Amino acid sequence: MKPDYEKNGVTLYCADCRDVLPALGKVDAVVTDPPYGIGLGGTNGIGGKHGLYLKPYVSYADTYENYIQQIVPALKMAIERADRAAVFIGPHIHELPKFDALGGVYCSSATARHQWGFKNFLPVLLYGTYPDLQNGAKFPTVLQSNETAESNGHPVPKPIGWMQWLVALTTRPAETILDPFMGSGTTGVACVRLGRKFIGIEIEPKYFDIAVRRIEAAMDETSLLDYAAKQEQMEIGA
Ligand SMILES: C[S@@+](CC[C@H](N)C(=O)[O-])C[C@H]1O[C@@H](n2cnc3c(N)ncnc32)[C@H](O)[C@@H]1O
């Protein structure tokens, strides 16, 4: 399938990832935050009547049935194509392939609620091995963060610092990361900032456009920083 966007090591598809993944080759890592199958946006919101109200996705109905029929097979396909993977997960952990380690974000201020009350630990399933383990892992597999996500038109964007932590945890510079559930492109922004190549797939055109805008802004910001660093080097060398 032809990508809808290709520039500076970033390749983006506005499509159902189940149509794109079979033709994709190997990648170094998958870093993704898929739908959780928790009825996002129902009239009672997440977690039934005790939940928070969040806007629904436009192109995807976040029912448990769709999660099992669409998201789980797509995640399996993506993880199989990667040496390593980091996958944010909701309550349905048992449906996914067996993972090698459990990480997560501890947000002491609690970012959301589920049917047991405030939720202050968001799990991340880790597959494979830290890429430089012989040198000791540089990053912890649990991040403590009170960062909140920017409001960008997507119902549930992740904070950029969280995705930067996972990109740095799973890959070395210049490696390739795949996010088959790209949303507003936070993983892509993290990849551009940290010098990784990125392949992103998003089914909903409205979120895809937000992702392109954010990733291009990150490219501009990075090339400005590069330019400033080169100028500084020239001045030091002069
Ligand atoms: C939890 S959101 C990702 C949010 C993202 N981490 C961010 O920061 O914006 C999951 C996304 O998966 C998309 N999605 C659902 N089914 C999909 C499919 N089959 N192929 C591609 N994207 C899909 C939804 O439209 C939604 O934007």
The ligand as a MOL file (V3000), in Angstrom:
LIG
                    3D

  0  0  0     0  0            999 V3000
M  V30 BEGIN CTAB
M  V30 COUNTS 27 29 0 0 0
M  V30 BEGIN ATOM
M  V30 1 C -5.6350 5.4960 22.2250 0
M  V30 2 S -5.7500 6.2050 20.6340 0 CHG=1
M  V30 3 C -4.0370 6.6540 20.3330 0
M  V30 4 C -3.6920 7.9890 20.9290 0
M  V30 5 C -2.2470 8.4030 20.6630 0
M  V30 6 N -1.3240 7.7040 21.5140 0
M  V30 7 C -2.0760 9.8990 20.8630 0
M  V30 8 O -1.2690 10.3220 21.7100 0
M  V30 9 O -2.7750 10.6640 20.1740 0 CHG=-1
M  V30 10 C -5.9870 4.8510 19.5590 0
M  V30 11 C -6.2120 5.2260 18.0860 0
M  V30 12 O -6.3530 4.0260 17.3080 0
M  V30 13 C -7.1680 4.3430 16.1820 0
M  V30 14 N -7.6150 3.0660 15.5650 0
M  V30 15 C -8.6110 2.2450 15.9660 0
M  V30 16 N -8.6920 1.1730 15.1640 0
M  V30 17 C -7.7120 1.3090 14.2280 0
M  V30 18 C -7.2660 0.5070 13.1340 0
M  V30 19 N -7.8550 -0.6620 12.8420 0
M  V30 20 N -6.2290 0.9350 12.3870 0
M  V30 21 C -5.6170 2.1200 12.6740 0
M  V30 22 N -5.9980 2.9280 13.7050 0
M  V30 23 C -7.0200 2.5230 14.4790 0
M  V30 24 C -8.2680 5.2130 16.7840 0
M  V30 25 O -8.9000 6.0020 15.7880 0
M  V30 26 C -7.4670 6.0430 17.8070 0
M  V30 27 O -7.0880 7.2860 17.2680 0
M  V30 END ATOM
M  V30 BEGIN BOND
M  V30 1 1 1 2
M  V30 2 1 2 3
M  V30 3 1 2 10
M  V30 4 1 3 4
M  V30 5 1 4 5
M  V30 6 1 5 6
M  V30 7 1 5 7
M  V30 8 2 7 8
M  V30 9 1 7 9
M  V30 10 1 10 11
M  V30 11 1 11 12
M  V30 12 1 11 26
M  V30 13 1 12 13
M  V30 14 1 13 14
M  V30 15 1 13 24
M  V30 16 1 14 15
M  V30 17 1 14 23
M  V30 18 2 15 16
M  V30 19 1 16 17
M  V30 20 1 17 18
M  V30 21 2 17 23
M  V30 22 1 18 19
M  V30 23 2 18 20
M  V30 24 1 20 21
M  V30 25 2 21 22
M  V30 26 1 22 23
M  V30 27 1 24 25
M  V30 28 1 24 26
M  V30 29 1 26 27
M  V30 END BOND
M  V30 END CTAB
M  END
